[in-house]
Amino acid sequence: MAGKRGSGKKMPKLGTGKRFAAVETSARKSGARNPKAVAAAAGRKKFGGAKMAAMAKAGRKRAARKGR
C-alpha cells in the first residue's frame, strides 16, 4: 500500500487516484482476480459509499478533460 499509518511515509493527497492505484497494484501482486474491485471495496469501507462515489465522479471528470 502507499504507506501505512506510523510508517513515516507520506500518503499521496486524497482524490488524486494515487492511493487507489497503490492498493490496486498491491492486490494485483497478491493475485487478486479483479484488483480494481479490491481497491474500490477497500475505499468504500474506509471512506463510505458517498465519498467514494464523489471521488469516482471527480476522477471520471478529470479523465474526460485529459481526453482519456
WOQUITA-V888594 format. One record per pair of residues at least 24 apart in sequence whose ideal C-beta (glycine too) atoms are under 10 Angstrom apart, sorted by the first residue. I is the first residue (numbers start at 1). GAP is how many residues later the second one is. Records with the same first field share a line. If there is no record, write none. Layout:
I=GAP / GAP
This chain:
1=24 / 25 / 26 / 41
2=24
14=33 / 37 / 41
15=36 / 39 / 40 / 43 / 44 / 47
16=39 / 42 / 43 / 46
17=38 / 39 / 41 / 42 / 45 / 46
19=24 / 27 / 36
20=32 / 35 / 36 / 39
